[in-house]
Amino acid sequence: MDYVSALLPPVVMAAFFIALVTLIVKTQGGSNKAKEDAAVDATMARAESARQAGAPKTGDA
């Protein structure tokens, strides 16, 4: 019976790990991908406009 108590925690952790990886793979792409891409694009556009607004103007000497 000691072997059952020794094997149970690794088996449970492996099952949870497999479930986690499966969940991550399933949530990649699909309808969520467009929303995630739009959020990243908006953030990148905001960062770029803030960088350009804060940059000193060159050529106006």
N, C-alpha and C positions, 0 to 999 in steps of 0.2 A: 504493500500500500504506500510505502515511501516514494516509490517511483511516480505514482500519480501526483502526489503533492509536489514533487520536484519538477514534473513536466507541465503542470497546469499553468503556472505564471508565464513561461515562454510561449505556450500555445495561445493563451489569451492575448498576450501582447502582439503576437504575429497576426492574429485575426483582426485586432484593431488597426494594426499598421496596414494590412491589406485593404481594409475598409476605407482607411484614410486615403491611400493612394488611388483607389477606385473612385472615390468622391472627387479628388482633385482632377483626375483625368476626365471624368464626366462633365465637370463644370468648365473645362477649357473649350472654347469655341462655341458654336451654336448661337442662340439668341443673345446670350450674355456677352459674347465677343464684341458685337457692335457697340453695346453700351460701354464696355470697358475701353475699347479703342477710342470712342468719342470722348470719354473722360480724360484719357491720357493726352489726346490731341488738344483738348481745351487747356489742360494744365501746361503743356509745352508751349502753346500759343501765348498764354498769359506770361510765362517765364521769359519768352523771347521778347515780348513787347515791353516788359519791365526792364530787361537788359538793354534794349535799344533806347528806351526813354532815359535811362540813367547814364548812358554812355556820353562822354563829351563829344561835341560836334567837331569834326576835323575839316580842314579846308576853308574855314571862315576867318582866316587870319588877316 
